[in-house]
Amino acid sequence: MVLSSVTAYSALMPGDVDVAVPKRRKSVSAKGKRRSHDALTPINLTICPMCKQSVPTHRVHAECLAEHMKSGAPGRMPF
């Protein structure tokens, strides 16, 4: 029975895993193109008109929501 070189090599080194290796080095521009979508954007913060804390936009934190519900004011938050 004839084994391929990969199978024979794997049989010689038990426990090792064959890993893919790039054929050519990635150029600087190719790395830049790949990484162009990896940039992180900062979270936009606004000042809450009820408690004057900075909170992410389009979010209501629990303290102000509880206070709004407790006051019994119908409808939307006052901002």
Backbone as JSON Lines, residues from 0, in Angstrom:
{"i":0,"aa":"M","n":[0.84,-1.17,0.0],"ca":[0.0,0.0,0.0],"c":[0.89,1.24,0.0]}
{"i":1,"aa":"V","n":[0.56,2.2,-0.88],"ca":[1.36,3.42,-1.02],"c":[0.62,4.57,-0.33]}
{"i":2,"aa":"L","n":[1.32,5.26,0.58],"ca":[0.74,6.39,1.28],"c":[1.25,7.68,0.66]}
{"i":3,"aa":"S","n":[0.41,8.69,0.68],"ca":[0.87,9.99,0.18],"c":[1.86,10.56,1.18]}
{"i":4,"aa":"S","n":[2.6,11.57,0.77],"ca":[3.63,12.13,1.64],"c":[3.01,12.81,2.86]}
{"i":5,"aa":"V","n":[1.82,13.4,2.71],"ca":[1.16,14.06,3.84],"c":[0.74,13.01,4.86]}
{"i":6,"aa":"T","n":[0.15,11.93,4.4],"ca":[-0.29,10.88,5.31],"c":[0.9,10.24,6.0]}
{"i":7,"aa":"A","n":[1.98,10.01,5.24],"ca":[3.17,9.4,5.82],"c":[3.79,10.33,6.86]}
{"i":8,"aa":"Y","n":[3.83,11.64,6.56],"ca":[4.39,12.6,7.5],"c":[3.53,12.66,8.76]}
{"i":9,"aa":"S","n":[2.2,12.66,8.6],"ca":[1.31,12.7,9.75],"c":[1.47,11.45,10.6]}
{"i":10,"aa":"A","n":[1.74,10.32,9.96],"ca":[1.9,9.08,10.7],"c":[3.19,9.11,11.52]}
{"i":11,"aa":"L","n":[4.21,9.83,11.01],"ca":[5.47,9.9,11.73],"c":[5.39,10.8,12.96]}
{"i":12,"aa":"M","n":[4.6,11.86,12.89],"ca":[4.51,12.83,13.98],"c":[3.12,12.79,14.6]}
{"i":13,"aa":"P","n":[2.86,11.89,15.52],"ca":[1.53,11.83,16.13],"c":[1.27,13.06,17.01]}
{"i":14,"aa":"G","n":[0.06,13.56,16.96],"ca":[-0.3,14.72,17.77],"c":[-0.11,16.04,17.06]}
{"i":15,"aa":"D","n":[0.71,16.1,16.03],"ca":[0.9,17.33,15.28],"c":[-0.23,17.51,14.3]}
{"i":16,"aa":"V","n":[-0.55,18.74,14.0],"ca":[-1.63,19.05,13.08],"c":[-1.04,19.76,11.88]}
{"i":17,"aa":"D","n":[-1.47,19.38,10.69],"ca":[-1.03,20.06,9.48],"c":[-1.71,21.42,9.41]}
{"i":18,"aa":"V","n":[-0.93,22.47,9.17],"ca":[-1.43,23.83,9.15],"c":[-1.19,24.41,7.77]}
{"i":19,"aa":"A","n":[-2.16,25.17,7.28],"ca":[-2.01,25.82,5.99],"c":[-0.95,26.91,6.09]}
{"i":20,"aa":"V","n":[-0.09,26.99,5.11],"ca":[0.99,27.96,5.08],"c":[0.86,28.76,3.79]}
{"i":21,"aa":"P","n":[0.94,30.1,3.85],"ca":[0.81,30.88,2.63],"c":[1.93,30.59,1.65]}
{"i":22,"aa":"K","n":[1.57,30.59,0.38],"ca":[2.56,30.28,-0.65],"c":[3.49,31.46,-0.89]}
{"i":23,"aa":"R","n":[2.95,32.67,-0.83],"ca":[3.75,33.87,-1.04],"c":[3.53,34.87,0.09]}
{"i":24,"aa":"R","n":[4.51,35.74,0.25],"ca":[4.42,36.78,1.27],"c":[3.37,37.82,0.86]}
{"i":25,"aa":"K","n":[2.57,38.29,1.83],"ca":[1.58,39.32,1.53],"c":[2.26,40.67,1.46]}
{"i":26,"aa":"S","n":[1.99,41.42,0.41],"ca":[2.62,42.72,0.24],"c":[2.03,43.73,1.23]}
{"i":27,"aa":"V","n":[2.71,44.85,1.37],"ca":[2.26,45.9,2.29],"c":[0.9,46.42,1.85]}
{"i":28,"aa":"S","n":[0.72,46.63,0.53],"ca":[-0.56,47.16,0.05],"c":[-1.67,46.14,0.23]}
{"i":29,"aa":"A","n":[-1.4,44.86,0.04],"ca":[-2.42,43.84,0.23],"c":[-2.84,43.77,1.7]}
{"i":30,"aa":"K","n":[-1.87,43.9,2.61],"ca":[-2.21,43.92,4.04],"c":[-3.07,45.14,4.37]}
{"i":31,"aa":"G","n":[-2.71,46.29,3.78],"ca":[-3.47,47.5,4.02],"c":[-4.89,47.39,3.51]}
{"i":32,"aa":"K","n":[-5.05,46.79,2.33],"ca":[-6.39,46.61,1.77],"c":[-7.23,45.68,2.64]}
{"i":33,"aa":"R","n":[-6.6,44.64,3.17],"ca":[-7.33,43.71,4.02],"c":[-7.74,44.38,5.33]}
{"i":34,"aa":"R","n":[-6.86,45.21,5.86],"ca":[-7.11,45.85,7.16],"c":[-7.93,47.13,7.07]}
{"i":35,"aa":"S","n":[-8.34,47.53,5.86],"ca":[-9.05,48.8,5.7],"c":[-10.39,48.8,6.41]}
{"i":36,"aa":"H","n":[-10.96,47.65,6.7],"ca":[-12.26,47.56,7.37],"c":[-12.13,47.29,8.86]}
{"i":37,"aa":"D","n":[-10.92,47.25,9.39],"ca":[-10.72,46.89,10.8],"c":[-10.74,48.07,11.75]}
{"i":38,"aa":"A","n":[-10.86,49.31,11.23],"ca":[-10.8,50.49,12.09],"c":[-12.0,50.53,13.02]}
{"i":39,"aa":"L","n":[-11.76,50.94,14.27],"ca":[-12.81,51.08,15.26],"c":[-13.29,52.52,15.31]}
{"i":40,"aa":"T","n":[-14.58,52.72,15.49],"ca":[-15.11,54.07,15.6],"c":[-15.5,54.31,17.05]}
{"i":41,"aa":"P","n":[-15.28,55.52,17.55],"ca":[-15.64,55.81,18.94],"c":[-17.15,55.87,19.11]}
{"i":42,"aa":"I","n":[-17.62,55.58,20.32],"ca":[-19.04,55.62,20.63],"c":[-19.47,57.08,20.73]}
{"i":43,"aa":"N","n":[-20.55,57.45,20.05],"ca":[-21.08,58.8,20.14],"c":[-21.83,58.95,21.46]}
{"i":44,"aa":"L","n":[-21.43,59.93,22.25],"ca":[-22.07,60.17,23.54],"c":[-22.82,61.49,23.5]}
{"i":45,"aa":"T","n":[-23.96,61.54,24.17],"ca":[-24.71,62.78,24.34],"c":[-25.0,62.96,25.83]}
{"i":46,"aa":"I","n":[-25.44,64.15,26.18],"ca":[-25.76,64.45,27.57],"c":[-27.25,64.2,27.8]}
{"i":47,"aa":"C","n":[-27.56,63.39,28.81],"ca":[-28.95,63.1,29.15],"c":[-29.57,64.35,29.77]}
{"i":48,"aa":"P","n":[-30.7,64.84,29.25],"ca":[-31.29,66.06,29.8],"c":[-31.89,65.87,31.2]}
{"i":49,"aa":"M","n":[-32.14,64.62,31.59],"ca":[-32.74,64.4,32.91],"c":[-31.7,64.34,34.02]}
{"i":50,"aa":"C","n":[-30.61,63.6,33.8],"ca":[-29.62,63.42,34.87],"c":[-28.27,64.04,34.56]}
{"i":51,"aa":"K","n":[-28.12,64.6,33.36],"ca":[-26.89,65.29,32.93],"c":[-25.67,64.38,32.87]}
{"i":52,"aa":"Q","n":[-25.87,63.08,32.65],"ca":[-24.76,62.16,32.46],"c":[-24.57,61.94,30.97]}
{"i":53,"aa":"S","n":[-23.36,61.56,30.58],"ca":[-23.14,61.24,29.18],"c":[-23.55,59.79,28.92]}
{"i":54,"aa":"V","n":[-24.38,59.6,27.9],"ca":[-24.91,58.29,27.56],"c":[-24.79,58.1,26.05]}
{"i":55,"aa":"P","n":[-24.72,56.86,25.56],"ca":[-24.7,56.62,24.12],"c":[-25.98,57.14,23.47]}
{"i":56,"aa":"T","n":[-25.86,57.59,22.23],"ca":[-27.03,58.13,21.54],"c":[-28.08,57.04,21.32]}
{"i":57,"aa":"H","n":[-29.33,57.43,21.34],"ca":[-30.48,56.55,21.12],"c":[-30.6,55.46,22.18]}
{"i":58,"aa":"R","n":[-30.12,55.74,23.39],"ca":[-30.24,54.79,24.48],"c":[-30.8,55.53,25.7]}
{"i":59,"aa":"V","n":[-31.59,54.82,26.5],"ca":[-32.09,55.37,27.76],"c":[-31.56,54.48,28.85]}
{"i":60,"aa":"H","n":[-30.9,55.06,29.86],"ca":[-30.4,54.22,30.93],"c":[-31.48,53.99,31.98]}
{"i":61,"aa":"A","n":[-31.3,52.96,32.75],"ca":[-32.35,52.43,33.62],"c":[-32.84,53.46,34.65]}
{"i":62,"aa":"E","n":[-31.94,54.28,35.2],"ca":[-32.34,55.22,36.24],"c":[-33.37,56.22,35.7]}
{"i":63,"aa":"C","n":[-33.09,56.8,34.54],"ca":[-34.0,57.8,33.98],"c":[-35.29,57.15,33.5]}
{"i":64,"aa":"L","n":[-35.22,55.95,32.97],"ca":[-36.43,55.26,32.53],"c":[-37.32,54.95,33.73]}
{"i":65,"aa":"A","n":[-36.72,54.5,34.83],"ca":[-37.5,54.19,36.03],"c":[-38.14,55.46,36.59]}
{"i":66,"aa":"E","n":[-37.4,56.57,36.57],"ca":[-37.95,57.83,37.06],"c":[-39.1,58.31,36.18]}
{"i":67,"aa":"H","n":[-38.97,58.14,34.88],"ca":[-40.01,58.54,33.94],"c":[-41.27,57.68,34.15]}
{"i":68,"aa":"M","n":[-41.1,56.39,34.34],"ca":[-42.25,55.5,34.54],"c":[-42.92,55.78,35.89]}
{"i":69,"aa":"K","n":[-42.09,56.11,36.91],"ca":[-42.63,56.37,38.24],"c":[-43.46,57.66,38.25]}
{"i":70,"aa":"S","n":[-43.05,58.64,37.45],"ca":[-43.77,59.91,37.43],"c":[-45.14,59.78,36.79]}
{"i":71,"aa":"G","n":[-45.35,58.72,36.01],"ca":[-46.65,58.49,35.41],"c":[-46.91,59.33,34.18]}
{"i":72,"aa":"A","n":[-45.9,60.0,33.68],"ca":[-46.08,60.83,32.49],"c":[-46.27,59.92,31.27]}
{"i":73,"aa":"P","n":[-47.39,60.08,30.57],"ca":[-47.64,59.23,29.42],"c":[-46.75,59.64,28.23]}
{"i":74,"aa":"G","n":[-46.52,58.68,27.36],"ca":[-45.83,58.99,26.1],"c":[-44.34,58.88,26.18]}
{"i":75,"aa":"R","n":[-43.7,59.69,25.37],"ca":[-42.26,59.59,25.19],"c":[-41.48,60.26,26.3]}
{"i":76,"aa":"M","n":[-40.21,59.95,26.33],"ca":[-39.3,60.61,27.28],"c":[-39.19,62.08,26.87]}
{"i":77,"aa":"P","n":[-38.9,62.99,27.8],"ca":[-38.88,64.42,27.48],"c":[-37.61,64.88,26.78]}
{"i":78,"aa":"F","n":[-37.13,64.14,25.81],"ca":[-35.98,64.61,25.02],"c":[-35.96,63.98,23.68]}
